[in-house]
C-alpha cells in the first residue's frame, strides 16, 4: 500500500510571505478555487 507523506506544513501567514505577497492575496486565491483544483497535484 502506498502512503503519501506530507513533507512540510506551513501556516497560512507564512506562505504569502515566502511568495512576496500579502495574506489577503492568498485568501482571495483560495476562495476562488474549486474543490477539484488541487486534485492530482504532487510535490
Secondary structure, DSSP 8 states (H G I E B T S, - for coil): -----------HHHHHHHHT--HHHHHHHHHT--GGGGTT---
